[in-house]
Amino acid sequence: MTPIFPQLPRTLGGYTLTRLLLVGPETELYEASQTHMNRPVIIEVLRPGLPREREAAFLNRARLCAAAELPHVPRVVETLMAEGVWFIAGEMPEGRTLAEIHASGARLSPIQICDIVEAAAEVYTMTEKAELATMALTPYSIFLNDAGKPSFLPPIRDGEIQEGDTACNMQYLAAVLEPLRPVNVEGENRVLSILQWLREGYEGQPVAWDTFTYVCGIVREQLSTGTENNPENSRLSEARTKRHLHRLRRKLLRALGFTVLALAAIGGLSWLGTLYPQGEQPTLPAVHNGMLAAKRHGSTQHILMRPVSIREYEHFINSWKLLSEDEKAAINRNIPDTCGEHIPGDWEQQLAAAANKGQYAGMELTPDSPVRNVSYWDALAYTRFSASGATLPDAAQLQAVHKAGGASELSEWSATVAGDGWLGIYPDNAPLLMDMAHDARPLPAPDYAYRSPKTGFRIVLTSLDK
């Protein structure tokens, strides 16, 4: 399609167009400067000759964009007609578009992905509250400055809100970020989960935009505080970190809402079992987005409500093959050399059964069924691979998640061992499996390499919140 202004630079109503950014069916985007103020702006020009109703829609969208006060969206300067064409002039966002970043061959960091998704969630949450119809963000409407701060061209459109708008906007955002997502770095799996939630929802259920604000805040805090050499972390001043954490606490409270208040009335967890000496228990549990959130030792811990699946473990196995020897050695630290490959027992049979909805160990499997026949060492290696700061749950946490509705048919590995305080019931240092089919009762395992078709595991993510 031929640009409206093939020769640049060109003056248009007090603005000098300097670069063509995008040619669309109805509008074109130009980088420009405001002549009398010498400041950079972005110009959206309506293609001349369109039907009158499209012109009216363009002008109404300009009015809505000018009236809206959205975070991460530079303001509209003015709407004018010059040389027979209508155009909208807005403040130029800082940085490069994602299209330019992609063209350069670069990829985004996990924290940058979280920042973009969180910022988009804040924008769309506000447009929903204002009952504004929206359109999807594109690689040309998302900007990232040198400090990693995102900004957007206004994603507002003329017309009525449609039922599928939110899902469509989420799916487009996932599609935009997918080619730029980080690969083979810490936090990759969490980014994959965020993109999957954008595309598909969580377990078939749609996820609200403000939930992404909450989730991205947790992931960013884990990545920022979990790695001392993280350049993103090193740039955070102490004051900024405190403000950031305070903001995250507000999001946690908003996301969990009255669930936290209701469950705060629950007393101690001594009812969780008679064989396990409980000690300090998690407090303020709340189930949210497939995780049980519980406060412990000054941090908020998030225990998965389901065991790790065959699909997830297969991703680990496939990624393991691509790791360097040094990366494998780091994951396998303190794991016996004879237990360092992490292939579950009957692995091929499990994969075949999952692919064909077949039977394994008396159960019909799908790719989302829990992985089985794993040892403690397999489970430990998976946690180290999956997320910085991820751990296996201890016995009390597994009992808490069972009580909250997270039962499974498996005996799941815990980080607890039999020892002092067990009064000789079990051998010292026996690793404990928890029978998640029967009240999460503790079962001593013969050793850490033990596997059976009943052994599985889940993980715990920790977010510092003080």
Secondary structure by P-SEA (a helix, b strand, c coil): ccccccccccccccbbbcccccccccbbbbbcccccccbbbbbbbccccccaaaaaaaaaaaaaaaacccccbbbbcccccccccccccccccccccaaaaaaacccccaaaaaaaaaaaaaaaaaaaaabbbbbbbccccbbbcccccccccccccccccccaaaaaaaaaaaaaacccccccccaaaaaaaaaaaaccccccccccaaaaaaaaaaaaaaaaaacccccccccccaaaaaaaaaaaaaaaaaaaccccccccccccccccccccccccccccccccccbbbbbcccbbbbbbcccccaaaaaaaaaaaaaccaaaaaaaacccccccccccccaaaaaaaaaaacccccccccccccccccccaaaaaaaaaacccccccccaaaaaaaaaaccccccccccccccccccccccccccbbbbcccccbbbbbccccccccccccccbbbbbbcc
